Amino acid sequence: MRGFGVRLLFLGPAGVLVLLFFLLPVALTLLLSLTDLSTVTFSRPRFVGLANYLELLRDPFLPLILGNTLKYVALTLAFNVLMGLFLALSTSLLPERLGDAFRALWLLPRITASVVYVLIWQGIAAVAPYGLLSQVTGVSVNWIQQHPWAAVVLANGFVGASFGMLLFGAAIKAIPPELFRAAAVDGAGLGATVRHVVLPLLRWPILFVTTYQTLSLLTSFEYILLLTDGGPGFYTTEVWALHAYHLAFSNYYGNARFGLGAAMAAILVLVGLWVSLLYLRLFDFRRLLEVPRIEVD
């Protein structure tokens, strides 16, 4: 009983946070998705059951938004993981202080306010004579408008890559030096050492970053909202989470439909749970949680 009390003492605060900031919002979202709550019906919302979900299924633009979401997650995830791995490997080869300084520099996009970060991107991509890219290339165009997907992926990627950089860098530092010395004695070069020593030992960090970034990107729309707001044009970069936001808080017709937006968000929650279970099975994360069979004094 005493042991249970100690566990409860440590798990209690985290449990309260999960309840208040995850389970309760999910429950409220599911409840709202079953109503016709909007700015028009705000004072008298009605229970409509699954009507919002059926309306979403009849939306002719839903396949386009779904395709945009898959494209956004796949491209940004690949950039985040590969760039994070490249940064971790390259900074690990530098002298320790120089590597730490470079990692700190790469963290600037993550700690910079989102609005300021996007303003920097807009300044770089603006038309001449203001935009840096236009001045360098001699082509006076708005690069965000001309290449919206490249802007969205890179803007998100420079922020997301820092997460993988830190985790992969810490994992590389934890590799016993004897393995590198043994590889050198065997005549392995840098490429062979990375391929046969480093990458196999980074399996779990890579899988964890892949899983975390996938779930994060499914619900991410902040930089898309600030950079393109789903444009240019009609739904060019509109993703699922951003469309839910537009329906609930920024409807084009002036009637913010909270219930319909909540239905889209509820579907996203279910998709996130399904992806989590898929990754749990596909990547065999249970092995990571197993109790070690070897006792170490």
C-alpha positions in Angstrom: 0.0 0.0 0.0 2.9 2.3 0.8 4.5 1.6 -2.5 1.2 2.4 -4.3 1.0 5.8 -2.4 4.5 6.7 -3.6 3.7 5.8 -7.2 0.5 7.9 -7.0 2.4 10.8 -5.5 4.8 10.9 -8.6 2.2 10.0 -11.2 -0.6 12.2 -9.8 0.5 15.6 -11.1 1.2 14.2 -14.6 -2.2 12.4 -14.6 -3.9 15.7 -13.7 -2.2 17.5 -16.6 -3.1 14.7 -19.0 -6.7 14.9 -17.8 -7.0 18.7 -18.0 -5.1 19.3 -21.2 -5.7 16.1 -23.3 -8.6 13.9 -22.1 -11.0 16.8 -21.2 -10.4 18.7 -24.5 -10.9 15.5 -26.5 -14.2 14.8 -24.7 -15.4 18.4 -25.3 -14.4 18.2 -29.0 -16.3 14.9 -29.4 -19.3 16.5 -27.7 -19.2 19.6 -29.9 -18.9 17.6 -33.0 -22.4 16.2 -32.4 -24.0 19.6 -32.3 -24.6 22.4 -34.9 -22.9 25.0 -32.7 -21.9 28.1 -34.8 -22.0 31.8 -34.5 -25.6 31.7 -35.8 -26.8 29.0 -33.4 -24.5 30.0 -30.5 -27.4 30.7 -28.1 -29.4 27.7 -29.1 -27.2 24.8 -30.3 -28.9 21.6 -31.3 -27.8 18.0 -31.1 -27.4 16.7 -34.7 -25.7 13.4 -34.1 -23.4 12.4 -37.0 -24.7 15.0 -39.4 -21.4 16.9 -39.2 -19.4 13.8 -40.1 -21.7 13.0 -43.0 -21.4 16.6 -44.3 -17.6 16.2 -44.3 -17.8 13.0 -46.3 -19.8 14.8 -48.9 -17.3 17.7 -49.1 -15.9 17.6 -52.7 -12.6 19.2 -51.5 -12.0 16.6 -48.8 -9.7 14.4 -51.0 -7.6 17.5 -51.9 -7.2 18.4 -48.3 -6.4 14.8 -47.3 -3.8 14.6 -50.1 -2.3 17.9 -49.0 -2.0 16.6 -45.4 -0.3 13.4 -46.5 2.1 15.4 -48.7 2.9 17.8 -45.9 3.5 15.1 -43.4 5.6 12.9 -45.7 7.9 15.7 -47.1 8.4 17.5 -43.8 9.0 14.2 -41.9 11.6 13.1 -44.3 13.3 16.5 -44.1 13.2 16.6 -40.3 14.6 13.2 -39.8 17.3 13.3 -42.5 18.4 16.8 -41.7 18.4 16.1 -37.9 20.6 13.0 -38.5 22.9 15.0 -40.8 23.3 17.8 -38.2 23.9 15.4 -35.4 26.6 13.5 -37.3 28.3 16.6 -38.6 28.4 18.4 -35.3 29.7 15.3 -33.6 32.7 15.4 -35.8 33.5 19.0 -34.8 35.4 20.0 -31.7 33.1 19.9 -28.7 32.7 23.6 -28.1 32.3 24.4 -31.8 29.7 21.6 -32.2 27.8 22.9 -29.2 27.8 26.4 -30.6 26.5 25.2 -34.0 23.7 23.2 -32.3 22.8 26.3 -30.3 22.7 28.4 -33.5 20.4 25.8 -35.2 18.0 26.0 -32.2 17.3 29.7 -32.9 14.4 29.0 -35.3 12.7 26.8 -32.6 13.0 29.4 -29.8 12.1 32.4 -32.0 8.5 33.5 -31.9 6.6 32.0 -34.8 5.4 35.4 -36.1 9.0 36.7 -36.1 10.3 33.6 -37.7 7.7 33.7 -40.5 8.4 37.5 -41.1 12.1 36.6 -41.6 11.0 34.0 -44.2 8.7 36.5 -45.9 11.6 39.0 -46.0 13.9 36.5 -47.6 11.3 35.5 -50.2 9.9 38.9 -51.1 10.2 40.5 -54.5 13.1 42.8 -55.4 14.5 45.1 -54.1 13.5 43.8 -50.7 13.8 40.0 -50.9 17.2 38.4 -50.4 16.5 35.5 -52.8 15.3 37.9 -55.5 18.5 39.9 -55.1 20.8 36.9 -55.2 19.1 35.1 -58.2 18.2 38.3 -60.1 14.6 36.9 -60.5 12.1 39.3 -58.9 9.3 37.0 -57.7 7.6 36.2 -54.4 9.2 32.9 -53.8 6.6 31.8 -51.3 3.8 32.4 -53.8 5.7 30.7 -56.6 6.9 27.7 -54.5 4.5 27.4 -51.6 5.2 23.8 -50.8 8.9 24.3 -50.7 8.4 27.3 -48.3 6.1 25.3 -46.1 8.4 22.2 -45.9 11.6 24.2 -45.3 10.1 26.6 -42.7 8.7 23.7 -40.7 11.8 21.6 -41.4 14.3 24.1 -40.0 12.4 24.1 -36.8 11.7 20.3 -36.6 15.2 19.2 -37.5 16.6 20.7 -34.3 14.6 18.1 -32.3 16.2 15.2 -34.1 19.6 16.9 -34.0 19.5 17.0 -30.2 18.3 13.4 -29.7 20.6 11.9 -32.3 23.5 13.9 -31.0 23.0 12.7 -27.5 22.7 9.1 -28.7 25.9 9.4 -30.7 27.7 10.7 -27.6 26.5 7.7 -25.6 28.1 5.2 -28.0 31.2 3.7 -26.3 34.4 5.1 -27.8 35.8 1.5 -28.0 33.5 0.8 -30.9 34.9 3.7 -32.9 38.5 2.6 -32.1 37.7 -1.0 -33.1 36.2 0.2 -36.4 39.4 2.3 -37.0 41.6 -0.7 -36.3 39.5 -2.8 -38.8 40.3 -0.1 -41.4 36.8 1.3 -41.6 36.5 4.8 -43.0 34.0 7.5 -41.9 31.3 6.2 -44.2 31.6 2.6 -43.1 31.8 3.6 -39.4 28.6 5.6 -39.7 26.8 2.8 -41.7 27.9 -0.1 -39.6 28.4 1.4 -36.1 26.5 4.6 -35.7 23.2 4.0 -37.6 22.4 0.6 -36.1 22.8 2.0 -32.6 20.6 5.0 -33.5 17.7 2.7 -34.4 15.5 3.5 -31.4 16.1 7.3 -31.5 15.3 7.4 -35.2 12.1 5.4 -34.7 11.1 7.6 -31.8 11.7 10.8 -33.7 9.8 9.5 -36.7 6.8 8.6 -34.5 6.8 11.8 -32.6 7.3 14.0 -35.6 4.5 12.2 -37.5 2.0 12.8 -34.7 3.2 16.4 -34.3 2.9 17.2 -38.0 -0.6 15.7 -38.3 -1.9 18.4 -36.0 0.5 21.2 -37.0 -0.6 24.1 -39.1 0.9 27.2 -37.4 3.5 28.0 -40.0 1.2 27.1 -42.9 -1.3 29.6 -41.5 1.2 32.3 -41.2 3.1 31.7 -44.5 0.3 30.9 -46.9 -3.0 30.5 -45.0 -3.8 27.5 -47.1 -3.0 29.3 -50.4 -2.0 30.6 -52.7 -5.1 30.0 -54.7 -7.8 27.6 -53.5 -6.7 25.1 -50.9 -3.2 24.7 -52.4 -1.5 24.1 -49.1 -4.7 23.6 -47.0 -4.1 20.7 -44.6 -6.6 18.8 -42.4 -5.8 20.7 -39.1 -5.8 24.1 -40.8 -9.1 23.3 -42.5 -10.6 22.4 -39.1 -9.3 25.8 -37.8 -10.8 27.7 -40.7 -14.2 26.0 -40.3 -14.3 26.7 -36.6 -12.7 30.1 -36.3 -12.2 31.7 -39.6 -14.9 30.6 -42.0 -14.9 32.3 -45.4 -18.6 33.0 -45.2 -18.6 34.7 -41.8 -20.4 31.9 -40.0 -17.8 30.1 -37.8 -19.1 26.5 -37.6 -17.6 25.2 -34.3 -19.4 21.8 -34.5 -18.2 21.0 -38.0 -14.6 22.1 -37.1 -14.8 19.9 -34.0 -15.8 16.9 -36.2 -12.7 17.4 -38.3 -10.6 17.7 -35.2 -12.2 14.5 -33.7 -11.3 12.6 -36.9 -7.8 13.8 -36.5 -7.6 12.5 -32.9 -8.8 9.1 -34.1 -6.3 9.1 -36.9 -3.5 10.0 -34.4 -4.5 7.1 -32.2 -4.5 4.7 -35.1 -1.1 5.9 -36.3 0.2 5.5 -32.7 -1.0 1.9 -32.5 0.4 1.2 -36.0 3.8 2.5 -35.1 3.7 0.6 -31.8 3.2 -2.6 -33.7 5.3 -1.8 -36.8 8.4 -0.5 -34.9 8.0 -3.1 -32.1 8.3 -0.4 -29.3 7.5 -3.1 -26.7 11.1 -4.3 -27.0 12.3 -0.9 -26.0 10.1 -1.1 -22.8 11.2 -4.6 -21.8 13.0 -5.1 -18.6 16.7 -5.8 -19.3 17.6 -9.5 -19.0 21.1 -8.8 -17.9 21.8 -7.4 -14.5 24.5 -4.7 -14.4 26.1 -3.8 -11.0 
